[in-house]
């Protein structure tokens, strides 16, 4: 099954951290946060975090814009039916690829409180 993969970690405290983008196991790109920001404008999102029990704010890249920049416009209409997002700690989340084209999703890279809590 064709799969799109986004893996890695980006943190403002780790300037050399990167994200790797793959299509069916073949690397499309590996970019640092600075390189991604030249392609995708970051946004700030604020929401109530039920785990922290308070309102949190993060800087993030809109996932649709990120996917467009890495895989090209129209990626969501291709044969790639799943996307795997893998965190630095190895946790992998699988999503229907087309779901990533819906508005509102982001890839957070900076906790604006700076403490991760």
N, C-alpha and C positions, 0 to 999 in steps of 0.2 A: 504494500500500500504506500503511495507517495505521501511523504510527511515533510512539513516545514518545521525546523527546529531553531529555537532561540535559546542560547545557554550562556551562563556567565554571571558576573556581578559587576555592578557599577556603584561606586560610592564616592561622594565628594572627597572623602579622606584618602581615597586610593586612586590617584590620578592615572595609574597605569592599568587599572582594572578594565576589562573589556567585555563586550558581548560578542558571541560567535553566532553567525547565521548560517544555517545549512538547509539544503534542499535534497531530500532523499539520501542523507549521509554525506553529501558533497558540500564542502565549505563554499559559501557565497561571499562572505565577508567576515572579518573580525575587526571591530572598531572600538576605540576608547570612547568614553563619555564625551570628551571634547570633540572628537571626530563626528560622533552621532549628532551633537548639537549643531554642527555646521549644516546638517541635512534636515533635521527635525527640530522645530522650535519647542523648547520646554514650556510646560505650563505648571501652575500651582493648583493643587487640589486640596480641599479641606473637607473632612467628614468626621462623623462620630465613630471612633474606633471602639467596638464593643470589648475587645481584649484589654485595651489600655483604660477603658472606662472614661474617656475624655475625647475632646475634639483634637484631631491631629491634622497637620498640614505637611504635604510632601511636594517636591518638585518631581515632575515626571514627563515622559514623552507620550503623546497620544499613540496608542498601539496601532491604529489604522495608518497613521502617518509614518510611523516607524516601519511597518510592514511594506507600505508603498515604496519607501526609500530604499529598503534592502532587497525586496523581491520584485519591484517594478509594479506600476499601476496594473490593476486587473488580476493580481495574484489570487484574490478570493474567488475568482471565476475559473480557476484552473482545476486540474485533476487532483490537486493536493487537498485531501479531505480532513486532515488532522494537523494540528500544530502542537508541538511539545515545548513547553517553557520549563527550563531547568535552572534552578537556583544554584548559587555557589556551594551550598551545603549538600547538593545532590538531589534535593527534592525536585521531582518532576511533576508538572501538571499538564494534562492532556486536554485540549479543547478542540471542538469542531472549528476548523480553520475559518469558515465563514463568520463565526461568532466574533472573531477578532476584528471584523470589518464594521461591527455595530458601534454607534457612538457611545462615548463615555469611558471606554477602557484605556488604561494607562500603564506604562512600565515605570514604577517609581524608582528613583535613584538617589534621592536625598530627603532625609527626615529633617524638616526645617527647625525642629527643636534640637537636633543634633545629638540626642541621647538614645535614640532607638526605642524608647519606652513610651 
